[in-house]
Each structure stands twice: as C-alpha cells, then as structure tokens.
Amino acid sequence: MHLIEILAAVLFAVALLHTFAARQLSRLAHRFPAHEGLFHLLGEVEVVFGLWSMVLVVCFAALATWGEAVGYLESRQYTEPLFVFVIMVIAASHPVMQTLRSAVQAAARLLPVRDELAACWLCLAVVPLLGSVVTEPAAMTIAALLLAPVVFRAGIPEWQKYFALGVLFVNVSIGGTLTAYAAPPVLMVAANWNWDSLFMASTFGWKSALAVVINATLASALLARALREAPPAAVADEGPRVPLTVRLVHLAFLVGVVLGAHHDVVFFGLFLFFLGFTTAYARYQQPLLVKEALLVAFFLAGLVVLGGLQQWWLQPLVSGMDAQLLSFGALGLTAVTDNAALTYLGSLIEGLPEASRYALVAGAVAGGGLTVIANAPNPAGVALLRGGFEDGTVGAGGLFLGALVPTVVAAVAFLVL
C-alpha cells in the first residue's frame, strides 16, 4: 500500500506540473494541427486531475487488484464535486442571472463612480461576501458571469485581468468565512472543533470583510483607467424577460440546494426537479451551463481521488509545526493542495492547540487564490473566465502572480489584526 501512496504522490506532483504547463500545451495545438484535438484536451485545466486520477486507478489495479482499486474509489466522498456541479448550473441559469444582474446594475447607479467601475467593485467585494450565505461555489459562479463582460474582455491589459482574477479567487476564499458552513476548509473542521457561525463571524469574519473590501478597492482603482479607455463592453444578451414567479422559483431552488449542500441525495433530487421546471418553462430559459459545470466537477473528483492518498506525508508535516510556522506553512501548502483537504487533515490531529487551529484555517483560506487547485470554487472561475484571456487559457504563473498582493492583504488581516 505504501508503494501506491508513493506513486500517488508522484502522480499528484505530475498533475501539478501539468496545470502549470496547460497553457503551453494549448499553444502546441497550433503548431501540430494533426494532433490539435489531443493538445486542446491536455491543455484543459479542468481535465488535469481527472486524467491523472485515471492513471492512478490503472496503476492501483496493476499493483494490487481491480477490486481494491474500485474499493478505494468507492471509499472517497464525492459530495463536493456533485454540489459544485449542481450549484453552478442553477446559479448560472437565466432567471437567476437576470435577477442578480439587475440588482448589481441598480446598486452600481447608487455609487459615485462610473457604472462599469461600480459593477466591478460590487462583484469583487459584495458577491464574495455573499458566499458566506449562498456558499463559495455559487458566489464564484455569479461573480465570474457578472465580471466576464466588464473586465475579462478585449481592451483590458492582460496583467490587469490576472490581478482581477487573483483578487476574485482570494476574496471568494476568505469571503465564505463569516459562517461555519459556506467555505469548504471551515466546514471540514467546524463540527470537530465546535466552531459555529457566531464564532466564525467574530474571529474570522470581520477580518475577512476588511481584506475583501481592500482587495476589491485596489483592483477597481487599478482597472479604472482601462475600463474608461477600453472600447464599450458588449451588451449582454438579456434574453427573454422572465416573470417574477419564475425568478422566485429559481431562487427557491438555489436556496434549497444551499440548505441541502451536505446531503447529495437532497440537493441532487432538487436538481432533477429543477431540470423538469426549466423544461416546462423553456421559453424563459437560455442553455444551461452543463458542460462547464461537468468539467469542474470532473476536476474536483480527480482531486478527491488523487488527494485521498496524500495523507501519509501531509499530516506529519502539518502536525510538526507550531502555531506561527503553521500559518505560513498552511498558506504555502494550500497552493499545492486543496485547502479543505489540508484543514481536514488538521482536524484529525489530536490535541491541536486553539492557536494552531486558528493559524491552520487562516493560512488555508488566505492562500486559496494562489492556484487553480487551492480552493474548490477556483476551477469554476477558470472555466467561466478563461475565454477572456489570450489563447483562451488561464496561465498558472499569471494567476499566482496576480493573487500575491491580495493574498498578502488577507494574511496580514488574519495574522496581525
């Protein structure tokens, strides 16, 4: 079994390198048109961990037995990938987005700046904080779809897009910490450590809100000139005007899925009813976001499979750090592994001091924007916004650099205030 664990660690490292090389692989499609399809497939960031998890399963079966390999797959918990798939489809549905777009436009007109800049600030500040209510994956989906025609378009410098993307990812990661159920890394420890929403709001929440506002303001100030000088943004296709009753039903489905987020039988059952409702009222719909949501779910499921065999080296590493070192260690480790997996491993350590618990979660959520795999909603943001970047891909290096400043702001808020 330890040989399989070592192999899983090697494949995990290969998958990480693959994410950094995804953009270069996509470019190879133009150089080798005979194999264009293969290079485009390998260049899809959302495919990476699913692909290497399949390699792991084949190697697992060769080193052990097929039954043991299947047994390992069945021992994994896939609730989070399923939930992200469902919440992305519902949150991106036409009635929900038309309602939220109207709300953002109305709020933007109340701010003393140009509407485009105000909408940008609202999507980077207010929507990530709403993630504490509607969950982080929903907040990421909504913010990305609202930001796409404003910021991630022609005329905006590429480096400014990466900074905006980094701010979005970091703000969503920390914006879900006002409650105990919305952020995956918090959810993993809340029950074991008796952290309720009141504790989260008083310990993490106000610091998160301050960091979110600072990051959003920095990004908006940086983008102000580009938004003013860029060609006018394309007018979003409003589609058919949706009656209030249909909007309310869609919002009710969204609330129901959020309330049942930790019970796949509940939220997937609601999702099937949702599909039936959209079919019955097809005249008020636009195509559902099924392809992108499935790719994100595939990415996260692959991360679950590959990440499930990393405990043998991650847990001793985490348990060997004191509180001060743990905060920085967690921030760095989050960049190379999902922050929820990291905090889950911390929750298994018996007698972990309260200061170390705080440091672990603070580092994990602060570093949640550095890479695509650092936080579960990040692949959703990449899937929805990559079309606004050169070659239609998000470079791992560009994302890392774009997220550095907002990550520092979040870390300072958690570790100094």
C-alpha positions as CSV (number, residue, x, y, z in Angstrom):
1,M,0.0,0.0,0.0
2,H,2.9,2.4,0.8
3,L,4.2,1.9,-2.8
4,I,0.8,3.0,-4.1
5,E,0.9,6.1,-1.8
6,I,4.3,7.0,-3.1
7,L,3.0,6.5,-6.7
8,A,0.0,8.7,-5.8
9,A,2.4,11.5,-4.5
10,V,4.4,11.3,-7.7
11,L,1.3,11.5,-9.9
12,F,0.0,14.4,-7.8
13,A,3.2,16.3,-8.4
14,V,2.9,15.5,-12.2
15,A,-0.6,16.8,-12.2
16,L,0.5,20.0,-10.5
17,L,3.2,20.4,-13.2
18,H,0.6,19.7,-15.8
19,T,-1.6,22.6,-14.6
20,F,1.4,24.9,-14.9
21,A,2.0,23.6,-18.5
22,A,-1.6,23.7,-19.6
23,R,-1.3,26.9,-21.5
24,Q,1.8,25.8,-23.4
25,L,0.1,22.5,-24.3
26,S,-2.8,24.5,-25.8
27,R,-0.4,26.5,-27.9
28,L,1.1,23.3,-29.3
29,A,-2.3,22.7,-31.0
30,H,-1.5,25.5,-33.4
31,R,2.0,24.1,-34.2
32,F,0.8,20.5,-34.7
33,P,-2.6,20.7,-36.3
34,A,-2.7,16.9,-36.9
35,H,-3.0,16.4,-33.2
36,E,-4.9,19.6,-32.4
37,G,-7.6,17.8,-30.5
38,L,-5.2,16.0,-28.2
39,F,-3.3,19.1,-27.3
40,H,-6.5,21.0,-26.7
41,L,-7.7,18.2,-24.4
42,L,-4.4,18.2,-22.5
43,G,-4.5,22.0,-22.3
44,E,-7.8,22.0,-20.5
45,V,-7.0,22.7,-16.8
46,E,-10.3,21.1,-15.7
47,V,-9.2,17.8,-17.3
48,V,-5.8,17.5,-15.5
49,F,-6.7,15.9,-12.2
50,G,-9.3,13.7,-13.7
51,L,-6.8,12.4,-16.2
52,W,-4.1,11.6,-13.7
53,S,-6.5,10.1,-11.3
54,M,-7.5,7.6,-14.0
55,V,-3.7,6.8,-14.4
56,L,-3.6,6.2,-10.6
57,V,-6.6,3.8,-10.7
58,V,-5.0,1.8,-13.5
59,C,-1.7,1.6,-11.6
60,F,-3.5,0.8,-8.4
61,A,-5.2,-2.1,-10.1
62,A,-1.9,-3.3,-11.5
63,L,0.0,-3.1,-8.2
64,A,-2.9,-4.6,-6.1
65,T,-6.2,-5.8,-7.6
66,W,-9.0,-4.3,-9.6
67,G,-11.4,-4.9,-6.6
68,E,-9.1,-3.0,-4.3
69,A,-8.8,-0.1,-6.8
70,V,-12.6,0.1,-7.1
71,G,-12.9,-0.2,-3.3
72,Y,-10.7,2.8,-2.9
73,L,-12.7,4.8,-5.4
74,E,-15.9,3.9,-3.6
75,S,-14.4,5.0,-0.2
76,R,-14.0,8.6,-1.4
77,Q,-16.5,11.3,-0.7
78,Y,-17.8,13.0,-3.9
79,T,-20.4,15.3,-2.3
80,E,-18.4,18.4,-3.0
81,P,-17.9,17.8,-6.8
82,L,-21.6,17.0,-7.2
83,F,-22.6,20.0,-5.2
84,V,-20.4,22.3,-7.3
85,F,-21.9,20.9,-10.5
86,V,-25.4,21.5,-9.3
87,I,-24.9,24.9,-7.8
88,M,-23.1,26.1,-10.9
89,V,-25.9,25.1,-13.2
90,I,-28.6,26.6,-11.0
91,A,-26.7,29.8,-10.2
92,A,-25.9,30.4,-13.8
93,S,-29.5,29.9,-15.0
94,H,-31.0,32.7,-17.0
95,P,-33.7,33.8,-14.4
96,V,-31.2,33.8,-11.5
97,M,-28.6,35.8,-13.5
98,Q,-31.1,38.2,-14.9
99,T,-32.3,38.9,-11.3
100,L,-28.7,39.4,-10.0
101,R,-27.6,41.5,-13.0
102,S,-30.5,43.9,-12.4
103,A,-29.6,44.1,-8.7
104,V,-26.0,44.9,-9.4
105,Q,-26.9,47.5,-12.0
106,A,-29.3,49.2,-9.6
107,A,-26.7,49.2,-6.8
108,A,-24.0,50.4,-9.2
109,R,-26.1,53.5,-10.0
110,L,-26.0,54.5,-6.4
111,L,-22.2,54.6,-6.1
112,P,-20.4,57.9,-7.0
113,V,-18.4,56.3,-9.9
114,R,-19.0,55.2,-13.4
115,D,-21.4,52.2,-13.7
116,E,-18.8,49.8,-15.1
117,L,-16.3,50.5,-12.3
118,A,-19.0,50.3,-9.6
119,A,-20.2,47.0,-11.0
120,C,-16.6,45.7,-11.0
121,W,-16.2,46.7,-7.3
122,L,-19.5,45.2,-6.3
123,C,-18.7,41.9,-8.0
124,L,-15.3,41.7,-6.3
125,A,-16.4,42.9,-2.9
126,V,-20.1,42.2,-2.2
127,V,-20.6,39.0,-4.1
128,P,-17.7,37.1,-2.5
129,L,-19.0,38.1,1.0
130,L,-22.4,36.7,-0.1
131,G,-20.6,33.4,-0.4
132,S,-21.0,33.1,3.3
133,V,-24.7,32.8,2.7
134,V,-25.1,31.1,-0.7
135,T,-21.8,29.1,-0.4
136,E,-18.5,29.9,-2.2
137,P,-19.1,27.9,-5.4
138,A,-22.3,29.9,-6.0
139,A,-20.6,33.2,-5.3
140,M,-17.8,32.3,-7.7
141,T,-20.2,31.4,-10.5
142,I,-22.3,34.5,-10.0
143,A,-19.3,36.9,-9.7
144,A,-17.5,35.3,-12.7
145,L,-20.5,35.6,-15.0
146,L,-21.2,39.2,-14.0
147,L,-17.5,40.2,-14.3
148,A,-16.8,38.5,-17.7
149,P,-18.4,41.2,-19.9
150,V,-17.0,44.0,-17.8
151,V,-13.4,43.1,-17.0
152,F,-12.4,39.9,-18.9
153,R,-12.8,41.3,-22.5
154,A,-10.8,42.9,-25.3
155,G,-9.2,46.2,-24.4
156,I,-8.2,45.4,-20.8
157,P,-4.5,44.7,-20.4
158,E,-3.7,41.0,-19.7
159,W,-1.8,41.6,-16.5
160,Q,-4.8,43.6,-15.1
161,K,-7.1,40.7,-15.9
162,Y,-4.8,38.4,-13.9
163,F,-4.8,40.8,-10.9
164,A,-8.6,40.9,-11.0
165,L,-8.7,37.1,-11.3
166,G,-6.4,36.8,-8.3
167,V,-8.5,39.2,-6.3
168,L,-11.7,37.3,-7.1
169,F,-10.2,34.0,-6.1
170,V,-8.7,35.3,-2.8
171,N,-11.9,37.2,-1.9
172,V,-14.1,34.2,-2.6
173,S,-11.8,32.0,-0.5
174,I,-11.9,34.3,2.5
175,G,-15.4,35.7,1.9
176,G,-17.0,32.5,2.9
177,T,-15.6,32.6,6.5
178,L,-18.4,34.7,8.0
179,T,-20.4,31.5,8.6
180,A,-19.4,27.9,9.5
181,Y,-21.0,26.1,6.5
182,A,-20.1,28.0,3.3
183,A,-16.3,27.7,3.0
184,P,-15.2,24.1,2.5
185,P,-12.0,24.4,4.6
186,V,-14.1,25.8,7.5
187,L,-16.8,23.1,7.1
188,M,-14.1,20.4,7.4
189,V,-13.2,21.5,11.0
190,A,-16.4,23.2,12.3
191,A,-18.0,20.2,13.8
192,N,-14.9,18.7,15.4
193,W,-13.7,22.0,16.9
194,N,-17.2,23.3,17.8
195,W,-16.9,26.4,15.6
196,D,-20.3,27.9,14.9
197,S,-21.2,30.8,12.7
198,L,-21.1,33.3,15.7
199,F,-17.5,32.2,16.4
200,M,-16.6,32.4,12.7
201,A,-18.1,35.9,12.3
202,S,-16.4,37.3,15.4
203,T,-13.0,35.6,14.9
204,F,-12.5,35.4,11.1
205,G,-15.5,37.2,9.5
206,W,-14.8,40.9,10.2
207,K,-11.1,40.4,9.2
208,S,-12.2,38.7,6.0
209,A,-14.7,41.5,5.2
210,L,-12.0,44.2,5.7
211,A,-9.5,42.3,3.5
212,V,-12.2,41.7,0.8
213,V,-13.0,45.4,0.7
214,I,-9.3,46.5,0.5
215,N,-8.6,43.9,-2.3
216,A,-11.7,44.9,-4.3
217,T,-10.8,48.6,-4.0
218,L,-7.2,48.0,-5.1
219,A,-8.4,46.1,-8.1
220,S,-11.0,48.6,-9.0
221,A,-8.5,51.5,-8.7
222,L,-6.1,49.6,-11.0
223,L,-8.8,48.9,-13.5
224,A,-10.4,52.4,-13.5
225,R,-8.4,53.8,-16.4
226,A,-8.5,50.7,-18.5
227,L,-12.3,50.4,-18.1
228,R,-12.6,54.1,-19.1
229,E,-10.4,53.9,-22.2
230,A,-11.4,50.4,-23.4
231,P,-14.0,50.0,-26.2
232,P,-17.5,49.8,-24.8
233,A,-18.3,46.4,-23.3
234,A,-20.6,44.2,-25.4
235,V,-24.1,44.4,-24.2
236,A,-25.0,41.1,-22.5
237,D,-27.8,39.2,-24.2
238,E,-30.7,39.7,-21.8
239,G,-32.7,37.0,-23.4
240,P,-36.5,36.7,-22.7
241,R,-37.8,38.8,-19.8
242,V,-38.5,36.4,-17.0
243,P,-41.7,36.8,-14.9
244,L,-41.3,37.3,-11.2
245,T,-42.9,34.0,-10.3
246,V,-40.3,32.1,-12.4
247,R,-37.4,34.0,-10.9
248,L,-38.7,33.3,-7.4
249,V,-38.9,29.6,-8.2
250,H,-35.4,29.5,-9.5
251,L,-34.2,31.4,-6.4
252,A,-36.1,28.9,-4.2
253,F,-34.2,26.0,-5.9
254,L,-31.0,27.9,-5.3
255,V,-31.8,28.3,-1.6
256,G,-33.0,24.7,-1.3
257,V,-29.7,23.4,-2.8
258,V,-27.7,25.6,-0.4
259,L,-29.6,24.3,2.6
260,G,-29.1,20.7,1.5
261,A,-25.5,21.2,0.4
262,H,-24.1,18.4,2.6
263,H,-26.6,15.8,1.6
264,D,-26.2,14.7,-2.0
265,V,-29.5,12.9,-2.1
266,V,-31.3,16.1,-1.2
267,F,-29.6,18.6,-3.5
268,F,-29.4,16.2,-6.4
269,G,-33.1,15.4,-6.0
270,L,-33.9,19.1,-6.1
271,F,-31.7,19.5,-9.1
272,L,-33.8,16.9,-11.0
273,F,-36.9,18.8,-10.1
274,F,-35.1,22.0,-11.3
275,L,-34.4,20.4,-14.7
276,G,-38.0,19.5,-15.0
277,F,-39.1,23.0,-14.2
278,T,-36.7,24.5,-16.8
279,T,-38.1,22.2,-19.4
280,A,-41.7,23.1,-18.5
281,Y,-40.8,26.9,-18.8
282,A,-38.3,26.6,-21.6
283,R,-39.4,29.9,-23.2
284,Y,-37.8,31.8,-20.2
285,Q,-34.5,29.9,-20.3
286,Q,-31.2,30.0,-22.0
287,P,-28.9,27.0,-22.4
288,L,-27.8,25.7,-19.0
289,L,-24.2,25.8,-18.0
290,V,-23.9,22.0,-18.1
291,K,-20.6,21.5,-20.0
292,E,-18.5,23.9,-17.9
293,A,-20.1,22.5,-14.6
294,L,-19.3,19.0,-15.6
295,L,-15.7,19.8,-16.4
296,V,-15.3,21.5,-13.0
297,A,-16.9,18.5,-11.2
298,F,-14.5,16.2,-13.1
299,F,-11.6,18.3,-11.9
300,L,-12.7,18.2,-8.3
301,A,-13.5,14.5,-8.4
302,G,-10.0,13.8,-9.7
303,L,-8.6,15.9,-6.9
304,V,-10.5,13.9,-4.4
305,V,-9.1,10.6,-5.8
306,L,-5.5,11.8,-6.0
307,G,-5.6,13.8,-2.8
308,G,-7.0,11.0,-0.8
309,L,-3.6,9.2,-0.8
310,Q,-1.5,12.2,0.3
311,Q,-2.3,12.0,4.0
312,W,0.9,9.9,4.7
313,W,3.2,12.9,4.1
314,L,0.9,15.9,4.6
315,Q,-0.4,15.1,8.1
316,P,3.1,14.6,9.7
317,L,4.2,17.8,8.0
318,V,1.2,19.8,9.5
319,S,1.4,18.2,13.0
320,G,5.1,19.0,13.2
321,M,4.6,22.8,13.0
322,D,4.0,25.3,15.8
323,A,1.2,27.9,15.5
324,Q,3.4,30.6,14.0
325,L,5.0,28.3,11.5
326,L,1.7,26.6,10.8
327,S,0.1,29.8,9.5
328,F,2.8,30.2,6.8
329,G,3.1,26.5,6.2
330,A,-0.7,26.2,5.6
331,L,-0.6,29.2,3.2
332,G,2.2,27.6,1.2
333,L,0.7,24.1,1.2
334,T,-2.7,25.3,0.1
335,A,-1.1,26.4,-3.2
336,V,-0.2,22.7,-3.9
337,T,-3.2,21.0,-2.4
338,D,-6.9,21.8,-1.8
339,N,-7.3,23.9,1.3
340,A,-10.3,21.8,2.5
341,A,-8.1,18.7,2.4
342,L,-5.5,20.5,4.4
343,T,-7.8,21.6,7.2
344,Y,-9.4,18.1,7.2
345,L,-6.0,16.6,7.9
346,G,-5.5,19.2,10.7
347,S,-8.8,18.2,12.2
348,L,-7.5,14.6,12.6
349,I,-4.6,15.7,14.9
350,E,-5.5,15.0,18.5
351,G,-5.0,17.9,21.0
352,L,-4.2,20.5,18.4
353,P,-3.9,23.8,20.4
354,E,-6.5,26.6,19.7
355,A,-3.8,28.9,18.4
356,S,-2.7,26.2,15.9
357,R,-6.3,25.6,14.8
358,Y,-6.7,29.3,14.0
359,A,-3.4,29.5,12.2
360,L,-4.2,26.5,10.1
361,V,-7.5,27.8,8.9
362,A,-6.3,31.3,8.5
363,G,-3.4,30.2,6.3
364,A,-5.5,27.8,4.3
365,V,-8.2,30.3,3.4
366,A,-5.7,33.2,2.8
367,G,-3.8,31.1,0.3
368,G,-7.0,29.9,-1.5
369,G,-6.4,32.0,-4.6
370,L,-2.8,31.2,-5.5
371,T,-3.5,28.3,-7.8
372,V,-6.5,26.6,-9.5
373,I,-6.5,23.7,-7.0
374,A,-6.1,25.8,-3.9
375,N,-9.8,26.3,-3.3
376,A,-12.7,24.2,-4.7
377,P,-14.5,27.1,-6.5
378,N,-11.4,28.2,-8.4
379,P,-11.9,25.7,-11.3
380,A,-15.3,27.2,-11.8
381,G,-13.8,30.6,-12.1
382,V,-11.3,29.4,-14.6
383,A,-13.9,27.6,-16.7
384,L,-16.1,30.7,-16.9
385,L,-13.4,33.3,-17.4
386,R,-10.7,31.7,-19.5
387,G,-12.2,32.9,-22.7
388,G,-11.2,36.5,-21.8
389,F,-7.5,35.6,-21.8
390,E,-5.0,35.1,-24.6
391,D,-5.3,31.7,-26.2
392,G,-8.5,31.1,-24.2
393,T,-6.5,29.7,-21.2
394,V,-5.5,30.9,-17.8
395,G,-1.8,30.6,-17.1
396,A,-0.9,29.2,-13.7
397,G,2.1,31.6,-13.4
398,G,-0.1,34.6,-14.2
399,L,-2.7,33.5,-11.7
400,F,-0.1,33.0,-9.0
401,L,1.4,36.5,-9.6
402,G,-2.0,38.1,-9.8
403,A,-3.0,36.6,-6.4
404,L,0.2,37.5,-4.5
405,V,-0.9,41.0,-3.4
406,P,-4.5,40.1,-2.3
407,T,-3.0,37.0,-0.6
408,V,-0.7,39.2,1.5
409,V,-3.6,41.5,2.4
410,A,-5.6,38.5,3.6
411,A,-2.7,37.0,5.5
412,V,-2.0,40.3,7.2
413,A,-5.7,40.7,8.2
414,F,-5.8,37.3,9.8
415,L,-2.3,37.2,11.4
416,V,-1.9,40.8,12.5
417,L,-5.3,42.2,13.4
